Every structure is written in structure tokens, then in C-alpha cells.
Amino acid sequence: MARTRSTKPAPKEASESSAPDSTSKFNLEAQDESPSRVFILPRKASSKSRIVTLPNPGTSQPSRYLVCPETGIYEFTKTVAPKTTPRSWLIEKPQTLADGAPKTAQVTTSAELFIATSIDPVFLLLPAFVESIKDQAADRKRYFLASDDYFDSLPEEFSHFTDILQCDKTRTLLEARMNAICDTVEAGDETMFRLNENKLASLIMRKAQRMGDAGLPPSMEVKFVKKPLEAPISIQQKTTTIAIRNGSAHGESGHPDGADSQATATLVESNTTSVSEATAATAITEATTEDTFVRAIEATPDVVRLQRLRVAFNFICSSYVPAAIVEYFQGRLSKNEMDVDFGPLDEYLGKVAKLRADAIASRPTDMYSRKHGRDEMEDEMREKKRKLEEEKKKKKESRSIRDLKKVDTTGMMKLSAFFKKK
């Protein structure tokens, strides 16, 4: 009987029917040389805000700023994840594709985050007043100038300052902040400005006070506030003695035979190691000495506040004031030519410096030799430890190697014989 071909469709392969769905929610693009970055902008910033490049007032290097005509100017603070915990960003890109189509995304290998925080425009204007402060230090005459004269003296390289001045609200904001640090006169319909160093110093000090009251970061607090105020540690010895006071032959309890004479235990504490004040009728049975480590002097809360204020002032100067005039303001601070009296802080730091010098002078002269001896002992112990570890490694030879050593190789050709020239 002739065989006929079946008309039923052939069954799908098992591997084809069980293959998982390979569709993905995102289509990842190839990494770009200039990957995208993540910025967090203030909620109150208007849609007219723009990210511009302006010279950093402290370093004169081009930096990114957010300029909003309605709410002011913001700087970007970069935060980076610790290197011990690598992270990345998956950034989804906007699209206008139909529903169901895969979305386009990009991965950045660095999890940097840029947060916009408000900055006083005064600091962005300070480079225009550098020459004015130098003239004041040299006792040269200065004149009132229009705001455009100061704007024109700002660095123009890598700067969008001319562009943001086209906005009337931004220009008004900058002139208002100039008014906070300058003396002004009216010349017709125009206001003329001249820098007042006292106003500028007071403005920086008020910002430092707010920074200190809000609390410094823990790392700054420990390194720049607590450490400089710590005085040397002194040792106070506290001696505790337990004494037994014996009665007379007739007994202090009134017994005539004295057989039941009473012994009274007395606990005596003193802050010195001397026990010469004990009476003849007292027999000392035990004496214990306890060392207590205390600071020679402790800083008062007012001194700590002044130190924190000085650290905040120096931080603002080093971060936001041009390097050419930082020394001018720090010099005024050291001479107490500010609104705050740092006399108590300077007096306390002088005492701490003297105590540290006395502590160094009172150290034994043979301290170096003792330390040198300890170092030699430590080196000797490390050498012994190294030799012990080498011996342990030698003893840990594998069993196969020991067995190979026991094989009788008499009459066997050496391996090098196979590589001799014929």
C-alpha cells in the first residue's frame, strides 16, 4: 500500500516553543564620551531658568550655575557615592513613540549628583572689586562708578555674564546686592557705587554666624574646632586607704578586760599619694591608688562658639572670596577689626599653646632611646614570625611531592637528554 504524506502541520520544536520572551522594557544605547548628568533643581525655579557658565569667585575657574530671573542664582554642589560601593544611573530619555514601544535609556557609570543650592550674587561680583580693595590698602583715592563699569571689569572668558544681564530682573538683583556692600550716590537718573569694606566684612561675618549656628559638618567640627581647643592631658592620682583604729587596753567599748575591744574601720580618701597625716593610733591595712586622666583646662561654650565662627569665616573666604583679597579679610579678623571680639578665644589658645610647650619640655630625655629599643624588639619579633611561617610552608609539602622524592630514578634518563643536539 502506497504511503501518503500527512497534511497536518509539523509540531514546533520544543526549544522554539519554550524560548522566553526576549523583549525588554528599555533599549540601552551605547555609552557616549560625554554621558548625561543628573541635576536636582529647586522646585521654586521658574521655567525661564538657565544653566550658564560663570567664573568661580574663589578659583576663577569656569563653573556651572543656575540663573532664575524670579528666584535668584544657584550653584551646583556635587555629591559622589563612596568608591567602596560602586553605583550608576539609569536615565530614561523622553520620547514620542507609540505605546508599547521600548523606551530609550542610558547608563552612566558614575553616580554623580549635582544639587542646586542658593548663592549670594555678591560673591560673583567680588572679582570686580579686587582693584578697589587694593587701592584702599594702598591708601589711594577711589571714585564712585556706575554698575556697568563694574560689570565690564568682570572676567569675560568662559562667561555668560553679558547674556544674563540682558534680563532686567537679573540686572536689578545684581545691583541690589551691590547696594548691600557699597556706598551709593545719585547722579541724575543713575546710581553710582563705591565699595565699603566694612559692609562687606560685616556681610561675610553674618553668613559665618549663620553657618556656625546651623552646625558645621562633623569632619570640620572635629578637625578644626575640637582638636585645636584640646589641652594636654594631666594625670591626677587619687589614693584610697582603709585604716583600722584600735582602742586602749581596756577597750573603747567599756569592757574592763579589753577582751571584746572594738576595732573601727575608717575609709580615708585623698587626692595625693601622701599618707603622713595618719595618727599614731591608726594602722593602715590597705592603700589603693587610682590614676585619673583629665584635661588641664577645658574650653567654655563661648570659646567653642568663637572657634566655630572663625572656622566658618575662613571657610567662606577661602571658597567664595577671590584669592587676591582673602589675606585682607583674614588680616582684619586676626586684628579683631570685625564686629565680633575674638579676645577670649585668643587668650584660651595662648594658654593651650603654653601647656603643650610645657608638656613637650617635661618629657624624659631618654624617650627616643626607649622608643628606639622598642622598635628593635618589634623588628626582631617580626623576623622570628617570618621564619616560623617559612618553616610551616616547608612542612606543608604535598604528599605527591614527598612520594616522588621516594621514587627510585636509577637507570632513568634525565629530561634534559631529550633536548640535546643530534
RODO-2510 file (C-alpha; in nm, 4 decimals, decimal comma):
residues 422
     n   res          X          Y          Z
     1     m     0,0000     0,0000     0,0000
     2     a     0,1351     0,3346    -0,1001
     3     r     0,2314     0,5669     0,1815
     4     t     0,0912     0,9176     0,1735
     5     r     0,2414     1,2365     0,3231
     6     s     0,0471     1,3740     0,6166
     7     t    -0,1269     1,7106     0,5679
     8     k    -0,1092     1,8084     0,9393
     9     p     0,1338     2,0902     1,0267
    10     a     0,4552     1,9747     1,1777
    11     p     0,4825     2,0372     1,5567
    12     k     0,7119     2,3210     1,6681
    13     e     1,0440     2,2357     1,8170
    14     a     1,0449     2,2166     2,1917
    15     s     1,3264     2,4682     2,2195
    16     e     1,1352     2,7146     1,9982
    17     s     0,8095     2,6828     2,1946
    18     s     0,9786     2,7203     2,5340
    19     a     1,2012     3,0155     2,4366
    20     p     1,1472     3,3057     2,6764
    21     d     1,0217     3,6439     2,5616
    22     s     1,3283     3,8485     2,4696
    23     t     1,1512     4,1851     2,4677
    24     s     1,2903     4,4425     2,7154
    25     k     1,1360     4,7486     2,8735
    26     f     1,4410     4,9598     2,7855
    27     n     1,6702     4,9737     2,4864
    28     l     2,0129     5,0750     2,6139
    29     e     2,2239     5,2980     2,3952
    30     a     2,5980     5,2686     2,3592
    31     q     2,7944     5,4703     2,6110
    32     d     2,8757     5,8207     2,4965
    33     e     3,2029     6,0012     2,5560
    34     s     3,0080     6,2762     2,7356
    35     p     2,7376     6,0879     2,9288
    36     s     2,4328     6,2573     3,0747
    37     r     2,4390     6,4000     3,4259
    38     v     2,1744     6,4161     3,6954
    39     f     2,0795     6,7600     3,8309
    40     i     1,8383     6,8362     4,1138
    41     l     1,6827     7,1790     4,0609
    42     p     1,4825     7,3808     4,3169
    43     r     1,1080     7,3365     4,2909
    44     k     1,0526     7,7137     4,3027
    45     a     1,2748     7,7803     3,9990
    46     s     1,0747     7,9095     3,7027
    47     s     1,0716     7,7693     3,3505
    48     k     1,2888     8,0630     3,2395
    49     s     1,5822     7,9336     3,4423
    50     r     1,9005     7,8617     3,2512
    51     i     2,2249     7,6811     3,3326
    52     v     2,5133     7,9136     3,2492
    53     t     2,8915     7,9209     3,2858
    54     l     3,0444     8,1857     3,5143
    55     p     3,3910     8,2175     3,6713
    56     n     3,4094     8,0713     4,0208
    57     p     3,4832     8,3676     4,2544
    58     g     3,7308     8,1697     4,4636
    59     t     3,9255     7,9850     4,1933
    60     s     3,8443     8,1898     3,8783
    61     q     3,7738     7,8589     3,7010
    62     p     3,4598     7,8248     3,4825
    63     s     3,1752     7,6676     3,6780
    64     r     2,8085     7,5914     3,6165
    65     y     2,5348     7,7995     3,7789
    66     l     2,1569     7,8072     3,7549
    67     v     2,0185     8,1581     3,6952
    68     c     1,6480     8,2126     3,7587
    69     p     1,5041     8,5609     3,6924
    70     e     1,2403     8,5052     3,9585
    71     t     1,4239     8,3408     4,2495
    72     g     1,7949     8,4221     4,2055
    73     i     2,1192     8,2379     4,1323
    74     y     2,2186     7,8859     4,2412
    75     e     2,5469     7,6987     4,2482
    76     f     2,5791     7,3241     4,1937
    77     t     2,7197     7,1055     4,4691
    78     k     2,8476     6,7672     4,3507
    79     t     2,7912     6,4588     4,5636
    80     v     2,9598     6,1292     4,4761
    81     a     2,8912     5,7801     4,6082
    82     p     3,1788     5,6188     4,8021
    83     k     3,4220     5,4218     4,5879
    84     t     3,3646     5,1189     4,8089
    85     t     3,0016     5,0993     4,6886
    86     p     3,0016     5,1489     4,3102
    87     r     2,6765     5,2882     4,1735
    88     s     2,5389     5,4043     3,8394
    89     w     2,2394     5,5892     3,6971
    90     l     1,9813     5,4504     3,4538
    91     i     1,8495     5,7615     3,2765
    92     e     1,5346     5,7310     3,0692
    93     k     1,5171     5,9654     2,7708
    94     p     1,1911     6,1375     2,6684
    95     q     1,0266     6,0016     2,3570
    96     t     0,7118     6,0370     2,1468
    97     l     0,6781     5,6767     2,0310
    98     a     0,3521     5,4827     2,0380
    99     d     0,2520     5,2929     2,3479
   100     g     0,4149     4,9561     2,3813
   101     a     0,7358     5,0532     2,2077
   102     p     1,0552     5,0015     2,4100
   103     k     1,1847     5,3085     2,5894
   104     t     1,5277     5,4530     2,5276
   105     a     1,7644     5,4789     2,8251
   106     q     2,1280     5,5420     2,9001
   107     v     2,3546     5,4158     3,1776
   108     t     2,6144     5,6419     3,3371
   109     t     2,8927     5,4584     3,5160
   110     s     2,9416     5,7415     3,7658
   111     a     2,6619     5,8088     4,0156
   112     e     2,7377     6,1797     4,0473
   113     l     2,4579     6,4037     4,1660
   114     f     2,4537     6,7825     4,1218
   115     i     2,2311     6,9700     4,3684
   116     a     2,1427     7,3364     4,3080
   117     t     2,1855     7,5450     4,6248
   118     s     2,1318     7,9192     4,6568
   119     i     2,4360     8,1503     4,6380
   120     d     2,4572     8,5206     4,7168
   121     p     2,5303     8,7097     4,3903
   122     v     2,7641     8,9337     4,5928
   123     f     3,0349     8,6680     4,5666
   124     l     3,0030     8,6512     4,1870
   125     l     3,0574     9,0296     4,1772
   126     l     3,3618     9,0379     4,4082
   127     p     3,6219     8,9992     4,1268
   128     a     3,5084     9,3436     4,0046
   129     f     3,6082     9,4988     4,3395
   130     v     3,9584     9,3498     4,3714
   131     e     4,1292     9,6644     4,2466
   132     s     3,9137     9,8784     4,4728
   133     i     4,0292     9,6841     4,7811
   134     k     4,3907     9,7071     4,6692
   135     d     4,3521    10,0873     4,6316
   136     q     4,2086    10,1027     4,9830
   137     a     4,5032     9,9053     5,1238
   138     a     4,7459    10,1378     4,9421
   139     d     4,5531    10,4467     5,0627
   140     r     4,4763    10,5564     4,7067
   141     k     4,1745    10,7681     4,6204
   142     r     3,8717    10,5868     4,4863
   143     y     3,5735    10,7120     4,2880
   144     f     3,2075    10,6261     4,2579
   145     l     3,1385    10,4245     3,9424
   146     a     2,8290    10,3080     3,7596
   147     s     2,7227     9,9456     3,7831
   148     d     2,8136     9,8874     3,4161
   149     d     3,1716     9,9917     3,4925
   150     y     3,1953     9,7130     3,7494
   151     f     3,0199     9,4620     3,5232
   152     d     3,2643     9,5377     3,2412
   153     s     3,5612     9,4625     3,4708
   154     l     3,4434     9,1055     3,5378
   155     p     3,6260     8,8231     3,3543
   156     e     3,4763     8,7632     3,0120
   157     e     3,6465     8,4355     2,9208
   158     f     3,4174     8,1302     2,9602
   159     s     3,1471     8,3573     3,0992
   160     h     2,7812     8,4142     3,0135
   161     f     2,7628     8,7189     3,2392
   162     t     2,6834     8,9525     2,9492
   163     d     2,3955     8,7272     2,8469
   164     i     2,2291     8,7160     3,1885
   165     l     2,2497     9,0963     3,2144
   166     q     2,0057     9,1153     2,9240
   167     c     1,7332     9,0138     3,1699
   168     d     1,6088     9,3232     3,3571
   169     k     1,5148     9,1258     3,6703
   170     t     1,8608     8,9675     3,6952
   171     r     2,0301     9,3062     3,6488
   172     t     1,8094     9,4572     3,9200
   173     l     1,9017     9,1709     4,1546
   174     l     2,2748     9,2232     4,0972
   175     e     2,2530     9,5988     4,1533
   176     a     2,0548     9,5422     4,4727
   177     r     2,3291     9,3137     4,6066
   178     m     2,5919     9,5728     4,5118
   179     n     2,3986     9,8226     4,7221
   180     a     2,4455     9,5895     5,0248
   181     i     2,8276     9,6251     5,0170
   182     c     2,8748     9,9699     4,8621
   183     d     2,8224    10,3352     4,9409
   184     t     2,5963    10,4962     4,6816
   185     v     2,5277    10,8417     4,5433
   186     e     2,2673    10,9534     4,2935
   187     a     2,3944    11,1166     3,9746
   188     g     2,0862    11,2227     3,7843
   189     d     1,8854    10,9132     3,6994
   190     e     2,1776    10,6773     3,7673
   191     t     2,3093    10,5277     4,0914
   192     m     2,6858    10,5295     4,1454
   193     f     2,8628    10,2716     4,3654
   194     r     3,1837    10,2592     4,5715
   195     l     3,2872     9,9569     4,7783
   196     n     3,2624     9,9828     5,1572
   197     e     3,4976     9,7223     5,3088
   198     n     3,3243     9,7378     5,6471
   199     k     2,9895     9,6479     5,4914
   200     l     3,1445     9,3592     5,3018
   201     a     3,3261     9,2279     5,6108
   202     s     3,0049     9,2503     5,8163
   203     l     2,8124     9,0633     5,5451
   204     i     3,0656     8,7772     5,5431
   205     m     3,0634     8,7649     5,9240
   206     r     2,6826     8,7387     5,9364
   207     k     2,6949     8,4496     5,6919
   208     a     2,9629     8,2830     5,9057
   209     q     2,7443     8,3241     6,2159
   210     r     2,4501     8,1562     6,0444
   211     m     2,6796     7,8775     5,9263
   212     g     2,8196     7,8245     6,2754
   213     d     2,4770     7,8328     6,4425
   214     a     2,3440     7,5746     6,1963
   215     g     2,6362     7,3433     6,2815
   216     l     2,9466     7,2545     6,0850
   217     p     2,9882     6,9161     5,9133
   218     p     3,1214     6,6512     6,1559
   219     s     3,4576     6,6284     5,9790
   220     m     3,5134     7,0056     6,0061
   221     e     3,3897     7,0140     6,3653
   222     v     3,6405     6,7518     6,4785
   223     k     3,9430     6,8687     6,2803
   224     f     3,9110     7,2469     6,3021
   225     v     3,7104     7,3080     6,6220
   226     k     3,7661     7,0302     6,8772
   227     k     4,1288     6,9394     6,8022
   228     p     4,2748     7,2948     6,8257
   229     l     4,0934     7,3532     7,1565
   230     e     4,2111     7,0333     7,3266
   231     a     4,4582     7,0961     7,6080
   232     p     4,7186     6,8370     7,7148
   233     i     4,6029     6,5606     7,9466
   234     s     4,7212     6,5674     8,3064
   235     i     4,7217     6,2741     8,5499
   236     q     4,5660     6,3096     8,8947
   237     q     4,6290     6,0361     9,1482
   238     k     4,3524     5,9509     9,3928
   239     t     4,4580     5,7385     9,6911
   240     t     4,2026     5,5397     9,8906
   241     t     4,3190     5,3988    10,2274
   242     i     4,1366     5,1638    10,4634
   243     a     4,2557     5,2153    10,8225
   244     i     4,1825     5,0221    11,1460
   245     r     4,1716     5,2358    11,4621
   246     n     4,2395     5,0166    11,7695
   247     g     4,1156     5,1031    12,1217
   248     s     4,3137     5,1096    12,4518
   249     a     4,3914     4,8110    12,6734
   250     h     4,0599     4,8496    12,8478
   251     g     3,8739     4,8728    12,5157
   252     e     3,6840     5,1671    12,3744
   253     s     3,3560     4,9818    12,4221
   254     g     3,3849     4,9954    12,8005
   255     h     3,4806     4,6357    12,8670
   256     p     3,7351     4,6323    13,1539
   257     d     3,9131     4,3214    13,0450
   258     g     3,9638     4,4500    12,6975
   259     a     3,8794     4,1085    12,5556
   260     d     3,5996     4,2485    12,3470
   261     s     3,7880     4,5589    12,2353
   262     q     3,6239     4,7172    11,9308
   263     a     3,8062     4,7767    11,6012
   264     t     3,6632     5,0601    11,3879
   265     a     3,7282     5,0604    11,0122
   266     t     3,7738     5,4067    10,8610
   267     l     3,7759     5,4878    10,4881
   268     v     4,0088     5,7750    10,4041
   269     e     4,0307     5,9302    10,0568
   270     s     4,2784     6,1866     9,9393
   271     n     4,3908     6,3295     9,6060
   272     t     4,7597     6,2864     9,6797
   273     t     4,9859     5,9912     9,7355
   274     s     5,0996     6,1139    10,0774
   275     v     4,9725     5,9341    10,3904
   276     s     5,1858     6,1110    10,6511
   277     e     4,8803     6,2659    10,8192
   278     a     4,7680     5,9334    10,9699
   279     t     4,7692     5,9345    11,3514
   280     a     4,9794     5,7027    11,5634
   281     a     4,6698     5,5172    11,6773
   282     t     4,5803     5,4271    11,3163
   283     a     4,7133     5,1152    11,1493
   284     i     4,6928     5,1274    10,7686
   285     t     4,5984     4,7911    10,6323
   286     e     4,5382     4,8738    10,2631
   287     a     4,6069     5,1635    10,0261
   288     t     4,4994     5,1795     9,6604
   289     t     4,5936     5,4470     9,4075
   290     e     4,3810     5,5262     9,1034
   291     d     4,5014     5,7435     8,8133
   292     t     4,2503     5,9848     8,6606
   293     f     4,3196     6,1455     8,3230
   294     v     4,1773     6,4966     8,2905
   295     r     4,2357     6,7958     8,0649
   296     a     4,4483     7,0700     8,2125
   297     i     4,1851     7,3259     8,1039
   298     e     3,8523     7,2970     7,9278
   299     a     3,7111     7,5365     7,6686
   300     t     3,3949     7,7198     7,7689
   301     p     3,0901     7,7162     7,5390
   302     d     3,1651     8,0781     7,4426
   303     v     3,5206     7,9861     7,3367
   304     v     3,3908     7,6919     7,1322
   305     r     3,1382     7,9203     6,9628
   306     l     3,4094     8,1720     6,8734
   307     q     3,6331     7,8984     6,7309
   308     r     3,3452     7,7633     6,5219
   309     l     3,2707     8,1165     6,3998
   310     r     3,6325     8,1747     6,2994
   311     v     3,6436     7,8434     6,1103
   312     a     3,3210     7,9300     5,9249
   313     f     3,4550     8,2764     5,8352
   314     n     3,7808     8,1342     5,6976
   315     f     3,5892     7,8678     5,5038
   316     i     3,3690     8,1276     5,3327
   317     c     3,6714     8,3418     5,2486
   318     s     3,8676     8,0514     5,1003
   319     s     3,5682     7,9241     4,8988
   320     y     3,3936     8,2376     4,7725
   321     v     3,6343     8,5329     4,8027
   322     p     3,8979     8,5950     4,5313
   323     a     4,2418     8,4791     4,6381
   324     a     4,3845     8,8265     4,5775
   325     i     4,1838     8,9751     4,8680
   326     v     4,1479     8,6785     5,1053
   327     e     4,4503     8,7903     5,3080
   328     y     4,2943     9,1351     5,3521
   329     f     3,9864     8,9964     5,5307
   330     q     4,1767     8,7328     5,7272
   331     g     4,4127     9,0079     5,8421
   332     r     4,1190     9,2120     5,9678
   333     l     3,9960     8,9033     6,1527
   334     s     4,3325     8,8438     6,3223
   335     k     4,3488     9,2101     6,4282
   336     n     3,9970     9,1942     6,5766
   337     e     3,8761     9,4584     6,3314
   338     m     3,5404     9,2829     6,2936
   339     d     3,2031     9,3081     6,4670
   340     v     3,2958     9,0157     6,6974
   341     d     3,5559     9,0189     6,9756
   342     f     3,7782     8,7106     6,9498
   343     g     3,9845     8,8082     7,2553
   344     p     3,8608     8,5227     7,4825
   345     l     3,9413     8,2697     7,2102
   346     d     4,2912     8,4081     7,1536
   347     e     4,3567     8,4073     7,5294
   348     y     4,2466     8,0451     7,5620
   349     l     4,4554     7,9351     7,2608
   350     g     4,7574     8,1085     7,4171
   351     k     4,7128     7,9036     7,7363
   352     v     4,6785     7,5821     7,5361
   353     a     4,9966     7,6606     7,3417
   354     k     5,1883     7,7195     7,6671
   355     l     5,0596     7,3952     7,8206
   356     r     5,1624     7,1999     7,5118
   357     a     5,5084     7,3529     7,5177
   358     d     5,5462     7,2663     7,8887
   359     a     5,4282     6,9110     7,8235
   360     i     5,6863     6,8644     7,5485
   361     a     5,9620     7,0107     7,7678
   362     s     5,8741     6,7778     8,0562
   363     r     5,9118     6,4603     7,8523
   364     p     6,2011     6,2332     7,9563
   365     t     6,5196     6,2877     7,7576
   366     d     6,5613     5,9153     7,7016
   367     m     6,2173     5,8804     7,5404
   368     y     6,3728     5,8450     7,1961
   369     s     6,6147     5,5787     7,3104
   370     r     6,3303     5,3830     7,4731
   371     k     6,1241     5,4101     7,1578
   372     h     6,4257     5,3036     6,9515
   373     g     6,4677     4,9998     7,1756
   374     r     6,1028     4,9077     7,1358
   375     d     6,1364     4,9348     6,7590
   376     e     6,4322     4,6953     6,7606
   377     m     6,2357     4,4439     6,9686
   378     e     5,9420     4,4691     6,7301
   379     d     6,1708     4,4132     6,4305
   380     e     6,3194     4,1060     6,5978
   381     m     5,9741     3,9644     6,6707
   382     r     5,8650     4,0219     6,3107
   383     e     6,1780     3,8404     6,1862
   384     k     6,1073     3,5411     6,4110
   385     k     5,7489     3,5329     6,2908
   386     r     5,8638     3,5343     5,9296
   387     k     6,0998     3,2401     5,9881
   388     l     5,8228     3,0418     6,1581
   389     e     5,5916     3,0977     5,8641
   390     e     5,8617     2,9798     5,6214
   391     e     5,9117     2,6626     5,8237
   392     k     5,5387     2,5972     5,8218
   393     k     5,5301     2,6314     5,4434
   394     k     5,8111     2,3819     5,4060
   395     k     5,6276     2,1318     5,6245
   396     k     5,3122     2,1663     5,4139
   397     e     5,4588     1,9948     5,1102
   398     s     5,2024     1,7827     4,9344
   399     r     5,2045     1,4084     4,9702
   400     s     5,2619     1,3583     4,5984
   401     i     5,5848     1,5583     4,6115
   402     r     5,7101     1,3516     4,9053
   403     d     5,6195     1,0344     4,7169
   404     l     5,8042     1,1492     4,4074
   405     k     6,1134     1,2061     4,6134
   406     k     6,0998     0,8430     4,7207
   407     v     6,0887     0,7072     4,3619
   408     d     6,4000     0,5209     4,2524
   409     t     6,5276     0,7007     3,9403
   410     t     6,8275     0,4714     3,8843
   411     g     6,8699     0,3963     3,5145
   412     m     6,6211     0,6576     3,4036
   413     m     6,7226     0,9214     3,1510
   414     k     6,7111     1,2784     3,2590
   415     l     6,4613     1,5102     3,0927
   416     s     6,7394     1,7268     2,9515
   417     a     6,8648     1,4285     2,7459
   418     f     6,5667     1,4603     2,5099
   419     f     6,6670     1,8167     2,4124
   420     k     7,0342     1,7549     2,3218
   421     k     7,1527     1,8281     1,9716
   422     k     7,1776     1,5216     1,7493
***
